[in-house]
Amino acid sequence: MIRRAILSVSDKTGIVELARRLADKGVELLSTGGTMKAIAGAGIPVTGVSDVTGFPECLDGRVKTLHPAIHAGLLAVRGNQAHMAQIKELGIAPIDMVVINLYPFRATIEKPGVTFEEAVENIDIGGPTMLRAAAKNAQDVVVLIDPADYDRVMDEWEATGDVSLKTKRYLQYKVFEHTAQYDCMIQQYLRGQLEDEIEFPDNLTVTFEKVQDMRYGENPHQKAAFYRDLGDIAGTLPAARQLHGKALSYNNINDTNGALELLREFDTTAVVAVKHGNPCGVGVADSVSEAYRLAYEADPVSVFGGIVVTNAAVDAATAEQMSKIFLEIIVAPKFTDEALAILERKKNLRLLELDTTIRAYPRGERVMRKVAGGMLVQEIDDKLLAEDTLLRVVTEKAPTPEQMKDLLLAWKIVKHTKSNGIAIARDNQSLGIGPGQVNRIWSTQMAIERSGEKVRGAALASDAFFPFDDCVKACAEAGIACIIQPGGSVRDQDSIDACNRYGIAMVFTGMRHFKH
């Protein structure tokens, strides 16, 4: 039975209506600050917590509810005769319901220009303490943190005369989920203030919030959901606004994220097409329509059913080209009204608006990969070339300026191709791409074959060193003009010698880009 309730909320959604329903059932209401004003202002009887504790609020409101008259009322186990006798002797009445949500710490730290002092002042102390006390004693105390649960609890009580233990256990779970997330946000913020002092903490605690349940995961028999970070997500997929089309799937999200990672490499107008997590077409040009043409013509077979992302506004000319084939998703910073009118004719095509001109990752971004029984965590691979290492020409023949441009384009592409990865490029366009083979020569042969006649005079990039000179021989037979690779093999000289024999220029980067 609920006879006494304490209400103290930052989010006042529905609080007056709840207070009225409680008061109508004869519940004594206790409250503080702004919540008490809202309840009293609605003409509902309410008692101040200070009147219960006999102690005034102090320290600018930092201390209000931290008192035995409150916490003993929450923690006393109703079925424990000793507990009940003791609080009676102390003159403390039980509190049967707690309705609390916490200081807006997240909203505070997301405000532009927030100071450290402001953030710290919005760390709630009394709220989490009461929530934890009430939730610990959940068999006796109804504890509410979410306005969405107010009606559920009141409807159940009014219908049955009580709140079931099943409902109380659910609310108990929600409290500890909420306070755990709250504490995690605080420690993440504080860790961020220490800059690089704590790169990989001894105890990793992270928190995300659910964006949506998925119809299924990678395969129809797997359940899945999509979660987002709570911090800065500008320029990342969870920040996108869907303008058209059906809901994104698990594979859509994973593949689109890979496409956006490659797009970040470009500071000029570019279009990237991806299929099953690997790039299948890349075009760079002065206009988005020309960049799309180059990306499409790089592999018109694989792009069918693929994902296309660009860092330029999609106009009508580009939309007309895109509408000619089946695409799953198009992501752009903007779609003109004319472009939308064209693309929205396709019922299921997903159109996402996202500021893809943001090239930097959110501060502190990490790559996390769950393995059975553990987690791998690493820095994001946000470098293209080693800052302290210049590109090193290791062959007798040096690449021309145009060839060097082709090499750097191929290098950007291969960085985002599954290992073992090979990418071939020429004249602002990707050609053949060989991803994910178990040996490098197979990836090389695949990329060469898919390049067709354009391969002669093109540039080839390898995400890691050549362990043998077989890849160079294959390049020579195909007419590849230049190669870029990390170097670092004990047999580097074999590949260098082979390049010299065939008249191929080769450049070492000193940086590897495995992507598994």
VENWO-V79344 format. One record per run of one state. SS is the DSSP state (H for helix, E for strand, C for the rest). FROM is the first residue (numbers start at 1). LEN is the number of residues. If there is no record, write none. Layout:
ss = <SS & SS>
from = <FROM & FROM>
len = <LEN & LEN>
//
This chain:
ss = <C & E & C & H & C & E & C & H & C & E & H & C & E & C & E & C & H & C & H & C & E & C & H & C & H & C & H & C & E & C & H & C & H & C & E & C & E & C & H & C & E & C & H & C & E & C & E & C & H & C & E & C & E & C & H & C & E & C & E & C & H & C & E & C & E & C & E & C & E & C & H & C & E & C & E & C & H & C & E & C & H & C & E & C & H & C & E & C>
from = <1 & 4 & 10 & 15 & 25 & 28 & 32 & 33 & 42 & 47 & 49 & 54 & 58 & 59 & 63 & 64 & 68 & 76 & 81 & 91 & 97 & 102 & 105 & 110 & 116 & 122 & 126 & 137 & 142 & 145 & 147 & 161 & 165 & 194 & 208 & 214 & 225 & 230 & 237 & 240 & 241 & 245 & 250 & 264 & 270 & 276 & 278 & 285 & 288 & 299 & 307 & 311 & 314 & 315 & 316 & 323 & 329 & 333 & 335 & 336 & 337 & 344 & 350 & 354 & 366 & 372 & 374 & 380 & 392 & 394 & 401 & 416 & 422 & 427 & 429 & 435 & 440 & 456 & 459 & 463 & 470 & 479 & 482 & 486 & 492 & 503 & 505 & 509>
len = <3 & 6 & 5 & 10 & 3 & 4 & 1 & 9 & 5 & 2 & 5 & 4 & 1 & 4 & 1 & 4 & 8 & 5 & 10 & 6 & 5 & 3 & 5 & 6 & 6 & 4 & 11 & 5 & 3 & 2 & 14 & 4 & 29 & 14 & 6 & 11 & 5 & 7 & 3 & 1 & 4 & 5 & 14 & 6 & 6 & 2 & 7 & 3 & 11 & 8 & 4 & 3 & 1 & 1 & 7 & 6 & 4 & 2 & 1 & 1 & 7 & 6 & 4 & 12 & 6 & 2 & 6 & 12 & 2 & 7 & 15 & 6 & 5 & 2 & 6 & 5 & 16 & 3 & 4 & 7 & 9 & 3 & 4 & 6 & 11 & 2 & 4 & 8>
//
